[in-house]
Amino acid sequence: MGNGAKAQQKRERAGAKGGKAEPKSQLKSNAAAQTVKCKTCFQTFQGTTSRKMLGDHASNKHSKQFEDCFNADDGVAK
């Protein structure tokens, strides 16, 4: 019996035990977490993004202040 036959038997036994679990992806949960939106370019950010990072976005991308691009009550993590 060659190694290929042994490997095939092992795969068949493993398949009989339960099969593969579905792959888990975080893409949907990451998309749902995009709750903060820039008022200038409409780019979205996760709600856990710090105020400093959002301020950096406003100053680097738009040469504006945080208040010009984001609402103060947007659920921004301090």
Biopython code that builds the backbone (N, CA, C, O; Angstrom):
import numpy as np
from Bio.PDB.StructureBuilder import StructureBuilder

atoms = [
    (1, "MET", "N", (0.853, -1.169, 0.000)),
    (1, "MET", "CA", (0.000, 0.000, 0.000)),
    (1, "MET", "C", (0.899, 1.232, 0.000)),
    (1, "MET", "O", (1.777, 1.354, 0.853)),
    (2, "GLY", "N", (0.692, 2.135, -0.935)),
    (2, "GLY", "CA", (1.509, 3.334, -1.025)),
    (2, "GLY", "C", (1.041, 4.418, -0.069)),
    (2, "GLY", "O", (-0.008, 4.303, 0.565)),
    (3, "ASN", "N", (1.831, 5.458, 0.018)),
    (3, "ASN", "CA", (1.487, 6.564, 0.920)),
    (3, "ASN", "C", (0.224, 7.295, 0.491)),
    (3, "ASN", "O", (-0.500, 7.833, 1.328)),
    (4, "GLY", "N", (-0.040, 7.316, -0.799)),
    (4, "GLY", "CA", (-1.242, 7.986, -1.281)),
    (4, "GLY", "C", (-2.504, 7.301, -0.791)),
    (4, "GLY", "O", (-3.479, 7.968, -0.446)),
    (5, "ALA", "N", (-2.495, 5.985, -0.757)),
    (5, "ALA", "CA", (-3.664, 5.234, -0.282)),
    (5, "ALA", "C", (-3.862, 5.443, 1.211)),
    (5, "ALA", "O", (-4.997, 5.545, 1.677)),
    (6, "LYS", "N", (-2.774, 5.508, 1.962)),
    (6, "LYS", "CA", (-2.876, 5.738, 3.400)),
    (6, "LYS", "C", (-3.459, 7.127, 3.681)),
    (6, "LYS", "O", (-4.311, 7.297, 4.552)),
    (7, "ALA", "N", (-2.990, 8.084, 2.940)),
    (7, "ALA", "CA", (-3.490, 9.452, 3.125)),
    (7, "ALA", "C", (-4.969, 9.525, 2.782)),
    (7, "ALA", "O", (-5.734, 10.199, 3.471)),
    (8, "GLN", "N", (-5.374, 8.838, 1.726)),
    (8, "GLN", "CA", (-6.787, 8.840, 1.341)),
    (8, "GLN", "C", (-7.647, 8.185, 2.411)),
    (8, "GLN", "O", (-8.730, 8.678, 2.723)),
    (9, "GLN", "N", (-7.179, 7.089, 2.970)),
    (9, "GLN", "CA", (-7.918, 6.428, 4.047)),
    (9, "GLN", "C", (-8.049, 7.344, 5.257)),
    (9, "GLN", "O", (-9.103, 7.394, 5.890)),
    (10, "LYS", "N", (-6.974, 8.070, 5.579)),
    (10, "LYS", "CA", (-7.000, 8.982, 6.715)),
    (10, "LYS", "C", (-8.010, 10.102, 6.477)),
    (10, "LYS", "O", (-8.738, 10.485, 7.393)),
    (11, "ARG", "N", (-8.058, 10.631, 5.253)),
    (11, "ARG", "CA", (-9.036, 11.682, 4.921)),
    (11, "ARG", "C", (-10.458, 11.148, 5.018)),
    (11, "ARG", "O", (-11.347, 11.853, 5.497)),
    (12, "GLU", "N", (-10.691, 9.915, 4.574)),
    (12, "GLU", "CA", (-12.026, 9.328, 4.645)),
    (12, "GLU", "C", (-12.457, 9.123, 6.088)),
    (12, "GLU", "O", (-13.611, 9.382, 6.432)),
    (13, "ARG", "N", (-11.544, 8.660, 6.936)),
    (13, "ARG", "CA", (-11.874, 8.471, 8.350)),
    (13, "ARG", "C", (-12.179, 9.803, 9.022)),
    (13, "ARG", "O", (-13.124, 9.907, 9.804)),
    (14, "ALA", "N", (-11.389, 10.810, 8.720)),
    (14, "ALA", "CA", (-11.601, 12.127, 9.307)),
    (14, "ALA", "C", (-12.914, 12.730, 8.824)),
    (14, "ALA", "O", (-13.599, 13.414, 9.583)),
    (15, "GLY", "N", (-13.264, 12.484, 7.586)),
    (15, "GLY", "CA", (-14.522, 12.984, 7.044)),
    (15, "GLY", "C", (-15.728, 12.315, 7.669)),
    (15, "GLY", "O", (-16.780, 12.938, 7.811)),
    (16, "ALA", "N", (-15.589, 11.066, 8.041)),
    (16, "ALA", "CA", (-16.695, 10.339, 8.652)),
    (16, "ALA", "C", (-16.950, 10.821, 10.078)),
    (16, "ALA", "O", (-18.059, 10.679, 10.591)),
    (17, "LYS", "N", (-15.935, 11.386, 10.716)),
    (17, "LYS", "CA", (-16.081, 11.840, 12.096)),
    (17, "LYS", "C", (-16.921, 13.102, 12.210)),
    (17, "LYS", "O", (-17.605, 13.287, 13.217)),
    (18, "GLY", "N", (-16.891, 13.950, 11.239)),
    (18, "GLY", "CA", (-17.694, 15.150, 11.401)),
    (18, "GLY", "C", (-17.573, 16.130, 10.251)),
    (18, "GLY", "O", (-18.428, 17.001, 10.094)),
    (19, "GLY", "N", (-16.569, 16.013, 9.474)),
    (19, "GLY", "CA", (-16.433, 16.943, 8.369)),
    (19, "GLY", "C", (-15.750, 18.229, 8.794)),
    (19, "GLY", "O", (-15.398, 18.419, 9.958)),
    (20, "LYS", "N", (-15.576, 19.088, 7.834)),
    (20, "LYS", "CA", (-14.902, 20.351, 8.095)),
    (20, "LYS", "C", (-15.867, 21.344, 8.713)),
    (20, "LYS", "O", (-17.057, 21.366, 8.397)),
    (21, "ALA", "N", (-15.334, 22.150, 9.585)),
    (21, "ALA", "CA", (-16.117, 23.251, 10.138)),
    (21, "ALA", "C", (-16.124, 24.387, 9.114)),
    (21, "ALA", "O", (-15.198, 24.525, 8.315)),
    (22, "GLU", "N", (-17.158, 25.174, 9.151)),
    (22, "GLU", "CA", (-17.233, 26.282, 8.212)),
    (22, "GLU", "C", (-16.154, 27.301, 8.534)),
    (22, "GLU", "O", (-15.890, 27.569, 9.706)),
    (23, "PRO", "N", (-15.533, 27.868, 7.525)),
    (23, "PRO", "CA", (-14.528, 28.897, 7.791)),
    (23, "PRO", "C", (-15.201, 30.118, 8.398)),
    (23, "PRO", "O", (-16.306, 30.496, 8.009)),
    (24, "LYS", "N", (-14.513, 30.728, 9.361)),
    (24, "LYS", "CA", (-15.082, 31.875, 10.045)),
    (24, "LYS", "C", (-14.388, 33.139, 9.553)),
    (24, "LYS", "O", (-13.160, 33.223, 9.525)),
    (25, "SER", "N", (-15.178, 34.093, 9.178)),
    (25, "SER", "CA", (-14.650, 35.339, 8.669)),
    (25, "SER", "C", (-15.185, 36.489, 9.503)),
    (25, "SER", "O", (-16.329, 36.456, 9.955)),
    (26, "GLN", "N", (-14.360, 37.504, 9.706)),
    (26, "GLN", "CA", (-14.772, 38.661, 10.476)),
    (26, "GLN", "C", (-15.198, 39.808, 9.580)),
    (26, "GLN", "O", (-15.456, 40.902, 10.083)),
    (27, "LEU", "N", (-15.281, 39.608, 8.298)),
    (27, "LEU", "CA", (-15.592, 40.695, 7.385)),
    (27, "LEU", "C", (-16.939, 41.337, 7.683)),
    (27, "LEU", "O", (-17.064, 42.561, 7.650)),
    (28, "LYS", "N", (-17.944, 40.525, 7.972)),
    (28, "LYS", "CA", (-19.277, 41.083, 8.241)),
    (28, "LYS", "C", (-19.298, 41.859, 9.546)),
    (28, "LYS", "O", (-19.893, 42.935, 9.618)),
    (29, "SER", "N", (-18.657, 41.328, 10.574)),
    (29, "SER", "CA", (-18.656, 42.030, 11.853)),
    (29, "SER", "C", (-17.813, 43.299, 11.790)),
    (29, "SER", "O", (-18.138, 44.289, 12.445)),
    (30, "ASN", "N", (-16.731, 43.281, 11.005)),
    (30, "ASN", "CA", (-15.929, 44.493, 10.830)),
    (30, "ASN", "C", (-16.717, 45.556, 10.086)),
    (30, "ASN", "O", (-16.635, 46.737, 10.425)),
    (31, "ALA", "N", (-17.475, 45.158, 9.083)),
    (31, "ALA", "CA", (-18.282, 46.122, 8.341)),
    (31, "ALA", "C", (-19.371, 46.713, 9.219)),
    (31, "ALA", "O", (-19.704, 47.890, 9.080)),
    (32, "ALA", "N", (-19.926, 45.922, 10.113)),
    (32, "ALA", "CA", (-20.974, 46.417, 11.004)),
    (32, "ALA", "C", (-20.410, 47.380, 12.040)),
    (32, "ALA", "O", (-21.143, 48.222, 12.559)),
    (33, "ALA", "N", (-19.126, 47.273, 12.348)),
    (33, "ALA", "CA", (-18.505, 48.123, 13.358)),
    (33, "ALA", "C", (-18.101, 49.492, 12.810)),
    (33, "ALA", "O", (-17.661, 50.353, 13.572)),
    (34, "GLN", "N", (-18.242, 49.701, 11.522)),
    (34, "GLN", "CA", (-17.876, 50.982, 10.905)),
    (34, "GLN", "C", (-18.969, 52.003, 11.205)),
    (34, "GLN", "O", (-19.889, 52.187, 10.408)),
    (35, "THR", "N", (-18.867, 52.664, 12.352)),
    (35, "THR", "CA", (-19.951, 53.527, 12.793)),
    (35, "THR", "C", (-19.621, 55.007, 12.742)),
    (35, "THR", "O", (-20.526, 55.832, 12.862)),
    (36, "VAL", "N", (-18.360, 55.372, 12.570)),
    (36, "VAL", "CA", (-17.964, 56.777, 12.541)),
    (36, "VAL", "C", (-17.646, 57.144, 11.097)),
    (36, "VAL", "O", (-16.898, 56.439, 10.420)),
    (37, "LYS", "N", (-18.222, 58.262, 10.626)),
    (37, "LYS", "CA", (-18.036, 58.654, 9.232)),
    (37, "LYS", "C", (-17.522, 60.085, 9.146)),
    (37, "LYS", "O", (-18.016, 60.980, 9.831)),
    (38, "CYS", "N", (-16.529, 60.281, 8.299)),
    (38, "CYS", "CA", (-15.995, 61.614, 8.048)),
    (38, "CYS", "C", (-17.018, 62.396, 7.227)),
    (38, "CYS", "O", (-17.539, 61.893, 6.232)),
    (39, "LYS", "N", (-17.301, 63.627, 7.650)),
    (39, "LYS", "CA", (-18.300, 64.437, 6.946)),
    (39, "LYS", "C", (-17.766, 64.975, 5.629)),
    (39, "LYS", "O", (-18.553, 65.371, 4.769)),
    (40, "THR", "N", (-16.456, 65.000, 5.448)),
    (40, "THR", "CA", (-15.865, 65.561, 4.235)),
    (40, "THR", "C", (-15.743, 64.522, 3.125)),
    (40, "THR", "O", (-16.208, 64.744, 2.007)),
    (41, "CYS", "N", (-15.114, 63.381, 3.437)),
    (41, "CYS", "CA", (-14.862, 62.380, 2.397)),
    (41, "CYS", "C", (-15.724, 61.133, 2.558)),
    (41, "CYS", "O", (-15.658, 60.234, 1.719)),
    (42, "PHE", "N", (-16.530, 61.057, 3.615)),
    (42, "PHE", "CA", (-17.430, 59.940, 3.893)),
    (42, "PHE", "C", (-16.717, 58.617, 4.115)),
    (42, "PHE", "O", (-17.317, 57.553, 3.963)),
    (43, "GLN", "N", (-15.435, 58.675, 4.477)),
    (43, "GLN", "CA", (-14.722, 57.461, 4.847)),
    (43, "GLN", "C", (-15.219, 57.009, 6.206)),
    (43, "GLN", "O", (-15.454, 57.834, 7.089)),
    (44, "THR", "N", (-15.382, 55.694, 6.383)),
    (44, "THR", "CA", (-15.891, 55.173, 7.645)),
    (44, "THR", "C", (-14.748, 54.634, 8.496)),
    (44, "THR", "O", (-13.718, 54.189, 7.989)),
    (45, "PHE", "N", (-14.964, 54.690, 9.801)),
    (45, "PHE", "CA", (-13.998, 54.207, 10.778)),
    (45, "PHE", "C", (-14.743, 53.377, 11.811)),
    (45, "PHE", "O", (-15.945, 53.552, 12.010)),
    (46, "GLN", "N", (-14.027, 52.475, 12.465)),
    (46, "GLN", "CA", (-14.642, 51.682, 13.518)),
    (46, "GLN", "C", (-14.909, 52.565, 14.727)),
    (46, "GLN", "O", (-14.196, 53.540, 14.967)),
    (47, "GLY", "N", (-15.927, 52.220, 15.475)),
    (47, "GLY", "CA", (-16.304, 52.990, 16.645)),
    (47, "GLY", "C", (-15.244, 53.000, 17.726)),
    (47, "GLY", "O", (-15.290, 53.847, 18.619)),
    (48, "THR", "N", (-14.295, 52.089, 17.672)),
    (48, "THR", "CA", (-13.240, 52.029, 18.674)),
    (48, "THR", "C", (-12.033, 52.875, 18.294)),
    (48, "THR", "O", (-11.040, 52.892, 19.021)),
    (49, "THR", "N", (-12.102, 53.567, 17.179)),
    (49, "THR", "CA", (-10.999, 54.406, 16.742)),
    (49, "THR", "C", (-10.835, 55.576, 17.699)),
    (49, "THR", "O", (-11.819, 56.191, 18.111)),
    (50, "SER", "N", (-9.601, 55.882, 18.050)),
    (50, "SER", "CA", (-9.349, 56.948, 19.017)),
    (50, "SER", "C", (-9.556, 58.317, 18.373)),
    (50, "SER", "O", (-9.460, 58.479, 17.156)),
    (51, "ARG", "N", (-9.838, 59.282, 19.218)),
    (51, "ARG", "CA", (-10.046, 60.657, 18.763)),
    (51, "ARG", "C", (-8.767, 61.196, 18.118)),
    (51, "ARG", "O", (-8.833, 61.975, 17.167)),
    (52, "LYS", "N", (-7.614, 60.786, 18.627)),
    (52, "LYS", "CA", (-6.342, 61.244, 18.067)),
    (52, "LYS", "C", (-6.188, 60.775, 16.619)),
    (52, "LYS", "O", (-5.765, 61.546, 15.758)),
    (53, "MET", "N", (-6.527, 59.521, 16.353)),
    (53, "MET", "CA", (-6.395, 59.000, 14.986)),
    (53, "MET", "C", (-7.356, 59.715, 14.041)),
    (53, "MET", "O", (-7.009, 59.995, 12.894)),
    (54, "LEU", "N", (-8.558, 60.008, 14.518)),
    (54, "LEU", "CA", (-9.514, 60.732, 13.684)),
    (54, "LEU", "C", (-9.053, 62.165, 13.459)),
    (54, "LEU", "O", (-9.240, 62.720, 12.376)),
    (55, "GLY", "N", (-8.452, 62.762, 14.480)),
    (55, "GLY", "CA", (-7.888, 64.099, 14.318)),
    (55, "GLY", "C", (-6.750, 64.108, 13.318)),
    (55, "GLY", "O", (-6.603, 65.050, 12.538)),
    (56, "ASP", "N", (-5.937, 63.045, 13.345)),
    (56, "ASP", "CA", (-4.863, 62.922, 12.354)),
    (56, "ASP", "C", (-5.427, 62.811, 10.947)),
    (56, "ASP", "O", (-4.882, 63.398, 10.013)),
    (57, "HIS", "N", (-6.513, 62.064, 10.786)),
    (57, "HIS", "CA", (-7.162, 61.943, 9.474)),
    (57, "HIS", "C", (-7.623, 63.315, 8.994)),
    (57, "HIS", "O", (-7.394, 63.686, 7.843)),
    (58, "ALA", "N", (-8.271, 64.066, 9.880)),
    (58, "ALA", "CA", (-8.798, 65.375, 9.500)),
    (58, "ALA", "C", (-7.676, 66.325, 9.111)),
    (58, "ALA", "O", (-7.792, 67.044, 8.118)),
    (59, "SER", "N", (-6.593, 66.339, 9.877)),
    (59, "SER", "CA", (-5.519, 67.284, 9.579)),
    (59, "SER", "C", (-4.681, 66.853, 8.377)),
    (59, "SER", "O", (-4.273, 67.698, 7.580)),
    (60, "ASN", "N", (-4.418, 65.559, 8.233)),
    (60, "ASN", "CA", (-3.561, 65.093, 7.137)),
    (60, "ASN", "C", (-4.296, 65.034, 5.801)),
    (60, "ASN", "O", (-3.733, 65.409, 4.773)),
    (61, "LYS", "N", (-5.522, 64.579, 5.801)),
    (61, "LYS", "CA", (-6.261, 64.416, 4.546)),
    (61, "LYS", "C", (-6.923, 65.707, 4.086)),
    (61, "LYS", "O", (-6.967, 66.000, 2.891)),
    (62, "HIS", "N", (-7.443, 66.485, 5.050)),
    (62, "HIS", "CA", (-8.294, 67.611, 4.671)),
    (62, "HIS", "C", (-7.780, 68.960, 5.171)),
    (62, "HIS", "O", (-8.380, 69.989, 4.861)),
    (63, "SER", "N", (-6.697, 68.986, 5.928)),
    (63, "SER", "CA", (-6.170, 70.211, 6.534)),
    (63, "SER", "C", (-7.254, 70.923, 7.342)),
    (63, "SER", "O", (-7.385, 72.146, 7.286)),
    (64, "LYS", "N", (-8.020, 70.144, 8.088)),
    (64, "LYS", "CA", (-9.096, 70.666, 8.920)),
    (64, "LYS", "C", (-8.921, 70.179, 10.345)),
    (64, "LYS", "O", (-8.056, 69.352, 10.635)),
    (65, "GLN", "N", (-9.754, 70.702, 11.229)),
    (65, "GLN", "CA", (-9.777, 70.271, 12.618)),
    (65, "GLN", "C", (-10.713, 69.085, 12.765)),
    (65, "GLN", "O", (-11.500, 68.789, 11.866)),
    (66, "PHE", "N", (-10.622, 68.398, 13.918)),
    (66, "PHE", "CA", (-11.481, 67.252, 14.204)),
    (66, "PHE", "C", (-12.952, 67.629, 14.100)),
    (66, "PHE", "O", (-13.744, 66.898, 13.506)),
    (67, "GLU", "N", (-13.317, 68.770, 14.677)),
    (67, "GLU", "CA", (-14.718, 69.191, 14.729)),
    (67, "GLU", "C", (-15.291, 69.461, 13.337)),
    (67, "GLU", "O", (-16.501, 69.352, 13.134)),
    (68, "ASP", "N", (-14.426, 69.814, 12.374)),
    (68, "ASP", "CA", (-14.896, 70.080, 11.013)),
    (68, "ASP", "C", (-15.259, 68.795, 10.274)),
    (68, "ASP", "O", (-16.085, 68.818, 9.362)),
    (69, "CYS", "N", (-14.650, 67.680, 10.661)),
    (69, "CYS", "CA", (-14.867, 66.421, 9.935)),
    (69, "CYS", "C", (-15.732, 65.417, 10.688)),
    (69, "CYS", "O", (-16.328, 64.540, 10.062)),
    (70, "PHE", "N", (-15.816, 65.519, 12.009)),
    (70, "PHE", "CA", (-16.539, 64.521, 12.788)),
    (70, "PHE", "C", (-17.432, 65.210, 13.804)),
    (70, "PHE", "O", (-17.137, 66.316, 14.256)),
    (71, "ASN", "N", (-18.525, 64.549, 14.159)),
    (71, "ASN", "CA", (-19.383, 65.031, 15.234)),
    (71, "ASN", "C", (-18.745, 64.649, 16.563)),
    (71, "ASN", "O", (-18.128, 63.591, 16.691)),
    (72, "ALA", "N", (-18.902, 65.519, 17.541)),
    (72, "ALA", "CA", (-18.303, 65.241, 18.852)),
    (72, "ALA", "C", (-18.988, 64.066, 19.543)),
    (72, "ALA", "O", (-18.371, 63.385, 20.362)),
    (73, "ASP", "N", (-20.255, 63.823, 19.220)),
    (73, "ASP", "CA", (-21.009, 62.752, 19.872)),
    (73, "ASP", "C", (-21.148, 61.523, 18.983)),
    (73, "ASP", "O", (-22.155, 60.819, 19.061)),
    (74, "ASP", "N", (-20.169, 61.256, 18.152)),
    (74, "ASP", "CA", (-20.210, 60.118, 17.235)),
    (74, "ASP", "C", (-19.858, 58.789, 17.895)),
    (74, "ASP", "O", (-19.689, 57.792, 17.193)),
    (75, "GLY", "N", (-19.745, 58.746, 19.192)),
    (75, "GLY", "CA", (-19.359, 57.504, 19.845)),
    (75, "GLY", "C", (-17.882, 57.236, 19.701)),
    (75, "GLY", "O", (-17.456, 56.081, 19.669)),
    (76, "VAL", "N", (-17.103, 58.282, 19.614)),
    (76, "VAL", "CA", (-15.677, 58.161, 19.419)),
    (76, "VAL", "C", (-15.022, 57.769, 20.736)),
    (76, "VAL", "O", (-15.287, 58.382, 21.770)),
    (77, "ALA", "N", (-14.174, 56.756, 20.704)),
    (77, "ALA", "CA", (-13.456, 56.347, 21.905)),
    (77, "ALA", "C", (-12.471, 57.437, 22.287)),
    (77, "ALA", "O", (-11.771, 57.975, 21.429)),
    (78, "LYS", "N", (-12.417, 57.759, 23.549)),
    (78, "LYS", "CA", (-11.529, 58.839, 24.012)),
    (78, "LYS", "C", (-10.127, 58.327, 24.194)),
    (78, "LYS", "O", (-9.238, 59.087, 24.578)),
]
sb = StructureBuilder()
sb.init_structure("model")
sb.init_model(0)
sb.init_chain("A")
sb.init_seg("    ")
for serial, (resi, resn, name, xyz) in enumerate(atoms, 1):
    if name == "N":
        sb.init_residue(resn, " ", resi, " ")
    sb.init_atom(name, np.array(xyz, "f"), 0.0, 1.0, " ", f" {name:<3s}", serial, name[0])
structure = sb.get_structure()
